[in-house]
């Protein structure tokens, strides 16, 4: 990648990874302190995947996400303040306190929803892609899901429909090695998940999901192919979630040495920072991005804390009956 040509995009990608990292770390702190209701699933360690993919998308392109969806929606353009307000169950949250951590949506950014049911985003993304094709737009739908979702029926139904109708959808498997507590090496015999796309004649690639540049390049190829009418694409990104399946999960199914290896030696953010520095990005530029991200996160927390609680009568609003 040409640093001079792509300088602005690269610094935006770095900043977005920092936004996700800072948001997730603070959310874990707040949840552990008992200040956030509901459940929390952290994407710490997985920041490079959504940032690398979404850097190739337009605002009017679509994404669907999962129960571990904070990173995906922030990468697509969600505001940290409204995200944090939703986690605090405040009126100013994206879903006015009705969605919580697992169900953020913002149609203005093409975020048509994070879903708590494993694999359920696949047919929804396929539907969005069908809409784009019928309207003859050049929009693309991107579906983020985990390795466990590839064992769900909805995944295979969606892949098949996307293939036979040649829909503009990019399937992105965030392979963090564990479906809840079950290793991906156990829950399927096909160890290279991208090979599952071969059954549906969908072009696929497997990349290092902790290398944001590798994800970006593979994502660009997939998005360009799909946007130009080439049909669906599949991208498997090998990464690792630092935390348990949910905050509070003791994680006894993983070896401490394995977790430490990924956290200490394969962290995607210092890896990208080192590359940017080697390519000539100045310390001042990188530090400004880091300071700005921290400041925005603090503003987001203050915004959420000072926002009003939803009124009781709002429980009967925004419903289809």
N, C-alpha and C positions, 0 to 999 in steps of 0.2 A: 504494500500500500504506500502511495506517495504521500509523505508527511506534509509537504507544502500544500498539495492539492486538498488533502483531507484533514488539515489541521483542526478546523472548527468542528468537524464531525467527531474526530478522535477525542477532543477535549470534552465534548458533550457526552460521549460514551463513558469516558472516565468519570465525569460528574454524575452520570446516571447510576453507575455502579456504586459510587459513594453514597448516593441518596438511598439506594436500596439497603446497603450495609448499615447505614446510620439508622434508618427507619426500623429495620428488623431488630437491631440491637436494643434500641430504646423500647420497642414494643415488648420484647422479652423481659426487660427490666420492669416495665410497668405492670405486665401481666403477673410476673412473679411476686410483685409487691401487692397484688390484689386490687389493682386500680383499674383493670380492664375486665369486663364481663365475658362470659362465653368461653370458647376454646381458641387456642392460637397454634398455628402451624407455621414454623419459621423456614424461610428459604436461605438462611445464612450459608454462604459457601457456594451458592448456585447463581450468583449475580451475573456471570458472563453469558449465560444462555439467553435469557430474555433480552438483555441489552444488545448482544450481537445480532440477534434476529430482528428485533424491532427497529434497529438503526437503518434497516432497509425498507421500512414501511412508511406509508403516508398516513396522515391523520384520518382519512376516510377509509383506510383499510381496517379490517375487523380482526379482533382476537377473542378467543375464549380461553379461560383459565380454569384453575382447579382449587381445591381446598387450601393449597399452599400457593396462593395467588398474588400476594403482595408484590413480589418482584416483577411478575409479568405485567400487572397493570401500571406500576410505576414506570417500567421501561417503555410502555406504550404512551405515557403522557399524563397519568393520573397525578393530581395535586397532592402533596404530602399533607397539607392542612385538612383537607376534606377526608383523606384516608384516615388520618389520626382521629378525627372527629367521629368517624364511623366506628372505629375500634372502641372509642369511649362511649358509644351509644348516644351520641348527641344529635340534635336537630339538624345541625349543619353538615352532617356526614353525607357521603354520596347517596346512601339509601335511607337517609333520615332515621338512622338507628335500626332499620328493619333488616338489614343485610348482615351487618357485623363483619367479622374478619374474612369469612369464607365466600361472601356473595357481593363483592364490589362490582358495580357496573357504571359506565359513563358513555352513553351513546355518542356524545359530542367528540369523543376521542376514539371511537370505533371499538370501545370495550363493551362487548355485548353480554358479558357476564363471567364471573368466576363461579364455579359450581362445586358443591360439597360432595356430590355423588361421583365416585370414581368412574371415569370414562364418559360421563354424560355430556361433556363439552364437544365430543367428536361429532355426533349427528347435528348439533346446533351449528357448529362451524361449517359443516357440509351444507346445511340449509342456507346459511348466509352466503356461501359461495354460489349456490344455485340461484339465489336472488340476484347476485351480481351478474351471473351469466344471462339470466332471463332479461335483465335490464340493459344488457349489452354495455355495462360499465367495465372498466379495467381494474376494478377493485380486487384485492386478494384477501382471503380469510386465513388466519393462522391459528392453529389449534395446539395449545400446550397441554401436555399430559405426562404422567409418570410411567415408569416401566410396568407397574402393576396394571395400569389401564389397558395395556395391550393384550391382556387375557380376558377382557370383557367382551361380551357379544356386541355391544354398541360400537366398540372400536372397529370390529370386523365388518359390521353392516355399513358403517360410515365410510370405511376405506373402499368397500366394494362399490357403493353408489358413486363416490367421487371418481373412481376409476372408469366405470362404464359411461358416466355422463361427462367425463373430462372436465371436472370442475376446478375453478381457480382456488384451491386450498392447499396450504402447506402444513403437514402434520409434523409437529416438533415433540419428540419424545425426550423428556428430561430424565435421563437414566441415572438416578442417584443410588442405584444398587439395591434398594430395599422398598418393597411394597408393605408399608407399615413395618412389621418386624420380619418379613419373609424375604430372604436374599433372592435377587433376581436369578441367580444361578440355580435356585431350587424351583421357582415357580414357573419356569419354562425351559424346555430342553434346547431351544434355539437361542444360543448365547449372544449372537449378534442380532439385536432386535430389528435393526434396519432391514435384515434379510426377509422379515415378514412381509415387507412391502412388495417383494418379488411376486408373491402369490396374486397380487392385484395389478401387476405390470406397472408399478409406480416407481419412478427413479428415486433412489435413496442413497444416503451417505451417512457415515459414522464419523464424528469429529470429537476432538478433545473439548469438552464442554467447559473447562476451566481456562481455556485460551480464547479470550473474547475476539481476537482477530481471526482465528480459525472458524469460529462460529459465524462471524460477520461475513467472511468470504463464502462459506458454504450456504449461508442464508441468502446472500445476494444472488448466487447462482440459482437457488431454488425459487426465490421470489420472482426473478426476471423470467425464468422459464414458465412459471405458472401464470404470471401477468400477461405474457405474450401469447397465451392460448395453448401452452404445452401440456395442460392438464395438471393433476396434483403432483406434489413432491413430498418426500419424507426425509426428515433429518433426525438422527439419533445423536444426542449430546451426552457424553459421558462426564458426569459430575458427581458431587457428593454433598449430602446435607449434613451440616455440622451438628445440629441438634437432633433429638429424638423425633419420632413421628409427630408428636405434639409436645408442647411445653409441659413438662411433668413426666414425660415418658422416661423411665430410668435407662433405657437403651441397653439392657443386659445382653441383647442379641448381637452386639457389636464388640469387637475387641478394642480396648483403649488405645492400643498401638496403631490400629487402623485409623481411628478417628484423628489421632495426633498427626499421623502421616499426611492426611489430607489438609488439616488445618495449618500445619506448620510449614509444609513444603510445597503444597499445591494451591495455596490461596490465590484466586484469580486476580485480586486487586493489586497487591504489590508486584505481581508478575507483569501486569499491564503497565503499572507505573514505571518499572525498571525499563521496559521496552521503550516507552515514551521518552524517558530520560536519555536512553542510548541513541534515540533518533533525533535528539536536539531540542526536545521540549524543555523549557527552562524550569528551574526549581520554583521560581516565582509564579509561573502559570499553574503548575501543579498544586502549589500551596494555596493559591487563590481558590481553586476549585474545591479543595478540601475544606477551607474555612467557610466558603459560601454554602457548601452542603450542610455543614454542622449548624450554621446560623439558620438556614431554612428549616431544619429539623426542630430546632428550639422554638422557632416561631410557630411551627405546626403544633407542637405540644401545648404552647400557650393558647393558641386558637381553640384547640379542642377543649382544654380545661375551662376556658371562659365561655364556651358556647352553651346555649340553653338546652335543658332536657326537653325531649319531645312531650307535647301535651297528650293527656290521656285519650282525648277524642281522635287523635291521629292514628290510633290503632285500627280504626275503621276506614281510613283513607288509603288510596293507592291499591285498592283491591278490585278484582274482577269477580262479580257474583252473578 
